[in-house]
Amino acid sequence: MHKFMRALHNYLGLILFIQIGLWFLSGLVMAYLPIEEVRGNHLRQRVNTPWQQATVSPQQVLSTFDDNATLRLTHRLQTTPSALLSTPVYQVNSNDTLFRFNAVNGEALLPLEKSTIASLAEAQYQGEGAIVDTVLLSTLPQEVQNLSAPLWQVTFDDDLETRFYIDPNTGAVTRVRTNTWRLFDFMWMLHIMDYKDRSNFNSPLLIAFSASAFLFTLTGVVLLYRRFKPRRRRSIFKGQSF
């Protein structure tokens, strides 16, 4: 049994030593990186929507649609020479078609144009780069695969290779991606061993390696115990007759 435990421990060590090292390294890097910088919150400006300024009621908007129409509250950003503003907006879904109305004056809103998106991206940007590309994506890259297309991708030429992903309806930044985020995401991939989507924490590969690592630890404890367990002292009276 002792030989079997030692052989199992050695073989498991050979199989696991690289992945265990990657677990420690990835965990260390993710713990070291400030989460706010990973999310890029320091690079974008947020604006509150002043719903107290709304003068048009939802009932007024819905009165022009059939009874199956639904309404939700949203917003739209706009720039002025001195500030970035957020306007309250009603979004109506009627027969799978979306309509947007300014909640202040009831005006129907048209889709945002490329030049407007670029201006809004620049107004929300808190870094030191300039816009080098603005493109509307119908197929999203891996770094924002959990979002829904279409999205505007605005790229800046700063040291972090910052990209803003902007909602085409609101003009607001939905995600910020930088080299800091990409490093964190790569380490996360190594940590959870999901090399495709980087999101499945219950992958069979991770479960198998985690179970093997536990077994490796358990056999090590058994071997350590057998190595240092107290030996029974031979009785000084053994073999003597009285």
VENGIZI-V684187 format. One line per field, one symbol per residue. ss: DSSP state (H for helix, E for strand, C for the rest). phi: phi as a letter, one per 30 degrees, with the letter a starting at -180 (. if undefined). psi: psi as a letter, one per 40 degrees, with the letter a starting at -180 (. if undefined). Layout:
BEGIN
ss=???
phi=???
psi=???
END
This chain:
BEGIN
ss=CHHHHHHHHHHHHHHHHHHHHHHHHHHHHHHHCCHHHHHCHHHECCCCCCHHHCCCCHHHHHCCCCCCCEEEEEEEEEECCCCEEEEEEEEEEECCEEEEEECCCCCECCCCCHHHHHHHHHHHECCCCCEEEEEEECCCCHHHCCCCCCEEEEEECCCCCCEEEECCCCCCEEEEECHHHHHHHHHHHHHHCCCCCCCCCCCHHHHHHHHHHHHHHHHHHHHHHHHHCCCCCCCCCCCCCC
phi=.ddddddddddddddcdddddddddddddddddddddddiddcbccbdcdddddccdedddddccddddcbbdbabdbcbebaccbcdbccccbhiccbbbdddbiddcceddedddddddddddccccbdcabbdccccdedbddccddbdcccccddchdbcccddccicdcbcbbddddddddddeddcicdcchbcdcdedddddddddddddddddddddddcddcdddddcdiccb
psi=dddddddddddddddeddddddddddddddddhhddddeedeeihihihgeeehehiddddeeeiieeiiiihaihiiiideihihhhihhhhhfehhihhhedeehhhiiiiddddddddddeheaeaiheihihhdhiidefeeihiiihhhhifidefhhhhhheddeihdihhidddddddddddddefgecefehefiddddddddddddddddddddddddeihihhhheeheii.
END
